[in-house]
Amino acid sequence: MERKVACLFCDRVEARYYFTKTRGVERYSIYECSFCSGAFVWPRPKSELIEAMYTDPEYKGRTIDSVGKEEYHYHPTGRMDARLILKRCNKLSQGRRLLDVGAGLGHLSHEAVKKGLSVSALEPNPLSRKAFTSLNGFEPDGSVFDDGYGLNRASSFDMVVVSHVLEHILDPNSFVQNIRRILDKNGIAAVASPHFGSALSQIQGKNDMFISPPEHLNFFSLKGLEHLFRRHGLKLLFSETTSKVPRQRIERMVKFPILSTLAWVWLYLLLKSFDPFGMGMVINAYFKKV
């Protein structure tokens, strides 16, 4: 009989072995849940490996120049994503205290400050912190968003933004528990994560570009994401899907400027056509503490 394990998101014992992803010399088993349609790496890597990877200044061979240029690799850009998320947060919350978890290069924090919000930010990678500081004029906290942080900052924020972070997290249940802890009454959590179940994901199947352990460990459907947050006292208020294209990569492949522009615009419009049907590449979901 095929072995099942408890799903990390919905907690039902409905997750079955899907396939093995090979990255270099490492092999990672992927399990998929038949109830919520989410998937995850199982067994989980050691926490020391994950923490060391993200705090290493040489993570992915980054330099400060390459970090600073990451904003322009995609369309929509990080700034455009940030404005969309903050616009929705502003509709859902009257609060002014925002925590940016996994703040990266700092574009969301920068846009939030421009809107007059009181912003705190967490970013464990030293090069990203340097880029963040250059953009924002203040340095983000290098702390890890863990139980210690959650307990020390209980009820301290009206909004928390977790953009392209949750797919990396070793223990998503503990992470969401701490989101609830740090939110004040009726606080809002905004989450952006790759959509496991998007049109592109279904076309790619086991070659889904977002199945990339050990960086990505969790692969969310909207149902899986909703169940995870609901189990920890956060109610889904609104969700939508968005799509992105690797603009710079396409421009490198197509050497003629006019043709390269047409190529990425055409691809973006094609992918964006799936967004109204909830089949876009990225889930943007907004939850309320209850």
Buried (B, 14 or more C-beta within 10 A) or exposed (E): EEEBBBBBBBBBEBBEBBBEBEEEEEEBBBBBBEBBBBBBBBEBBEEEEBBEBBEBEEBEEBEBEEBBEBBEBBBBBBBBBBBBBBEBBBEBBEBBBBBBBBBBBBBBBBBBBEBEBEBBBBBBBBBBBBBBBBBBEEBBBEEEBEBEBBEEBBEBBBBBBBBBBBBBBBBBBBBBBBBBBBBBEEBBBBBBBBBBBBBBBEEEEEEBEBBBBBBBBBBBBBBBBBBBBBBBBBEBBBBBBBBBBBBBEBBEEBEEEEEBBEBBBEBBEEBBEBBEEBBBBBBBBBBBBE
